[in-house]
Structures are given as C-alpha cells and as structure tokens.
Amino acid sequence: MPSAAPNTSSATRKTSRTTSRLGMLARSLGVGIVIFVVAVAMIELTRGAGRVAAVWPANAILIVLLLKNPRRNWIPLLTAMMTALVLANIYSGDPVLRAFILALANVAEVCCVAFIFMYQRKIRFISLAGISTLIMGGFVGSLLSSLMAATGLFTSGETLVLSEALVWFSADFLGIVLFTPIIWSLADRSKKFVSTSPDLQYILKLGLLCATTFFVFAQSDYPFLFLVPPALVFLAFGGGVKAAAIGLLTITAIALPFTLAGTGPVHLMSAEFTSKILALQLFLATNSILGLAVGAASSDRRRLINHIRRSRERLSSKSREQQEMLTKAHLAERMAGVGHWTLNPSTQEVDWSPEVYAIHGVTKEEFNPMYGDAIMFYAEEDRDRVRALVERAVNNAVGWEFQATIVRKSDGKRRRVRSIGDFLVDKTGKVERVFGVFKDVTDEQVVLEALANSESKYRTLAENSTDIIVKFGLDGIITYASPACEILGVSPEDARMRDFGCFARRCNWLVNIGLRDSGRPRTCVRNHPITIPE
C-alpha cells in the first residue's frame, strides 16, 4: 500500500506525456496538410507558364506558428513543413531530388526569419519596428533560400535560370511581407486583435481600393499602376497595419489573375512572361513596403495618442487627488494653527502656506514674501538672532528650533511664534532648500503661564498648610507629600514613591501612639481623597 501513491503519480505523468505527444503529432499533421494544400494551390494557380509560383504564403504560415510555439515544438513543425513541401513539389511534377532541395531551401528561409525575430524581447508586427524587422528578415531569408535552391540544383545537375531565381526571391519575399502580419493578427487572442465590425469609412476606403485596382488591371491600354498606391495609403493611414495587409491581399487577389490571364499594365512591356511576372512582383513588393510602413506608422500614432489620452486621464485624476490632499492639509493647518514655508537661498524667494500668511496678518494677494521682507516681521530684539540662525543653516547645513516675537501687519499686535527649520542639499553638498514649520504659540504661552501661576499658588498653600496633603496615582504610589507630614515623623522625601495604603496606616498608628503617650483621647487620621486629572 505505501507504494500506491508514487505509482499513481508516475502513471499520471506518463499519461500526460503521451497525451502531449499525441496532441503535438496531431497539430503537426494538421500543419502539414495546410502547407500541402496552400503550396499546391499557389504552384498550380500562380506559376503561369513557368515553374515557380508568383506568390508563396506557405512560409508565412509556418513563421507565425514557430513564433507562437516554444522552441521544443519547432522540430515537429519543421518536419511537417518539409514533408508537405516535398509532397507538393512531387505532386506538381518535380523529381524527388529537386523537390527535396526546394523544400529544404524553404525550411531554411523560415528558420532564418524566425531566428531574426527571436532576438527581439517582444514580437510586435503591428508597429513600425515590427514591420521593419519583418521586411529585413524577409529579405535575408528569401535571399538565403534563393541561393540555397540555386546552389542545390546546380550541384545536383539541375538548372535554375536567373529569371526563375528572381521570381523565387520575389515570391517568397512578397509572401512573407503580405501574409505574416495578417496571419499573426488572426492567430493572436489578445484584446488588441479582437475583430470589430468595420465602420462605413473603412468599407468605403476598401471599396475605393478595389475599384481602383480593378480599373487598373482590367485594361492593357494605359499604364495606370500609379493610381493604386494612393488608394492603398489612404486605407492604411486610417486603418493601420491590419487594414494595409487586407488592402495588399485585395490588390494581389485582383492583379494576379488579370496578369496571368494576359491583361493589365504589365503586358504593355515587350518582354517574356517571366519578366512580366517579375514586374508585377516588384509592383506588389513596393506597395507592400509602402502600405505596411504607412499602416505601422498610423498604428504607432494611434497607440501614442491613446497613451497620451490615458496619461492625461491619469494626470487629471492625480491632480484631483493632490488638490484634495492639499485642501485637507490646509484644513489641518487651520485647525492646528501650524503653517509651513520654504526658502530658496539662491534666489531669496520664500514660499508660505496659507496659515503662515494668516499668522503674519497678511494675504497672498497683497504680500509676495521675500527673505528680507519676512525677516522684518520679527521684533527688533529677535531679528538679528533669527537672521543668524538662517545664515548658519544655509552656510553650515544645520537645522534650528527657536521661539521669537513677530509684529502682525494687519493689527500691529505682537505674537509669539515657534519655528522649526531643516534643509535639503544638492549633489555637491550645498544647501539648495531651507524649509520648516511655523506656529503661533501666543495663546499657548498665556495658558501655560496661567497654569504655572495656579500651580505656584496651590504649591504655596500646600506647603504652608497644617493639613497633610498627599498626591498619588491610580497605582497607589505617592508622588507628592506636603511638608506637614513631618509632624508625624515622616519627611516628604520618605513619603514619596511609597504605597498610599501603607503610608495611611503608618500615619494612623503614629497618631494613636502619640496621643496615647500624651494622655489625650484617641482619634484617627481622616482621609479626604481628591481626584486630580493628569
């Protein structure tokens, strides 16, 4: 029985690994079928009289799948692609060796583009940086596959003429640039790529592009190719990268069939059919770079605008919160009677809070404080002392705490104030700010002086009274005993820090002994407790 749990866990892990392998095998088989169908369709429908397809989206499909999967899944996916392309080439009439070489060149191209994107921390096709990387990766990968295909065929005795190599390069580059952004958008499940219903403006722009492209390629009398790019830019600028990719697919879907059917501006050329296909590919590639660049810039612009809008909203919210906190601070200043101030030693500018203005008897509208003006509020007997403290703080980087007298400007009354100052230094150790708090303590001093006078009076009464007066806390420990306790033989010092119960019993015993020895009638010490708040 103790080994049942480990065996169960091991069986669960084996089942999980088996299920994962079967899932990966099924996905690879599905990818292979898709690649085979797309490759056969492109070869049969777009190669015309040549042996190379004019547009090649198969590599774009696998590039997206590789970037969406961890590297441990790359080998099954690449194997599925290799097998599907070999079978597609054989189905289209290529010998086995030629089919294998061409498939290997496509796999190398896919790996090259995928590895270029792996060096980015975050893959983003819907941005100017992502489109730039895609164009660079597509160019390098297509060039690599063209060279590999030409070299492999030459080594095996086959021939791949220069025009076919150029068509190969253009078809692969065009397929990567055209199809990768749109396939990535469709495969991404994040909210930024969730499809929404197109608005009327987008539909009209796309319709304008379709009509323009159809008008240009449905005839062979006039070279109207220059009419297509403005319509594409118009669509890409308003819709971003996704709109640009859809527009480019639309252009390709209209231009390629017309060209293969023998109509369109490219047939005004007096050249072979392969050269005409190359001209069409160059036209499509140029429009792809232009449209995707404009779309990426538009997407970045919209993203920046949204970021600025959100930043403004956050700033507005923070501003409201800060205004609320500032109002609360002002209310707290008014309730506590404490203000704050800041001095800039380099400019001699002084910043006061509203409560500091109130203490000085001025308002912010009628008085703009500078250091020299602020010092003049102090009474003559305190002015030099305050000035010396401020200078010492600026020169020696030390704080202060003092009390002084100011003369209010509004009513001319003398008020006692308390100031606590501190400082802030820069990187060189020089004082760049002096700041502190400021409070009117005139009323407090009046209360303290009244309490001191009252305490002095009561102390005089207690020390000259013939009654014994004792003060003790809730713990029963005596904190004060009047000198009258000396008539019982107990000094005030001996009575302090003793328990009141023991003191009272001792006093009662001493009184009884004293009266008995003197022959007087017995009595007891009377206790009149008084509660004194702390």
Secondary structure, DSSP 8 states (H G I E B T S, - for coil): -TTHHHHHHHHHHHHHHHHHHHHHHHHHHHHHHHHHHHHHHHHHHH-TTSSS-S---HHHHHHHHHHHS-GGGHHHHHHHHHHHHHHHHHHTT--HHHHHHHHHHHHHHHHHHHHHHHTSSS--SSSHHHHHHHHHHHHHHHHHHHHHHHHHHHHTT----HHHHHHHHHHHHHHHHHHHHHHHHHH--SGGG------HHHHHHHHHHHHHHHHHHT-SSS--GGGHHHHHHHHHHHHHHHHHHHHHHHHHHHHHHHHHTT-SGGGGS-S-HHHHHHHHHHHHHHHHHHHHHHHHHHHHHHHHHHHHHHHHHHHHHHHHHHHHHHHHHHHHHHHHTEEEEEEETTTTEEEE-HHHHHHHT--TTT---BHHHHHTTB-HHHHHHHHHHHHHHHHH---EEEEEEEE-TTT--EEEEEEEEEEEE-TTS-EEEEEEEEEE-HHHHHHHHHHHHHHHHHHHHHHH-SS--EEE-TT-BEEEE-GGGGGGT--HHHHTTSBHHHHHHHHHHHHHHHHHHHT---------------
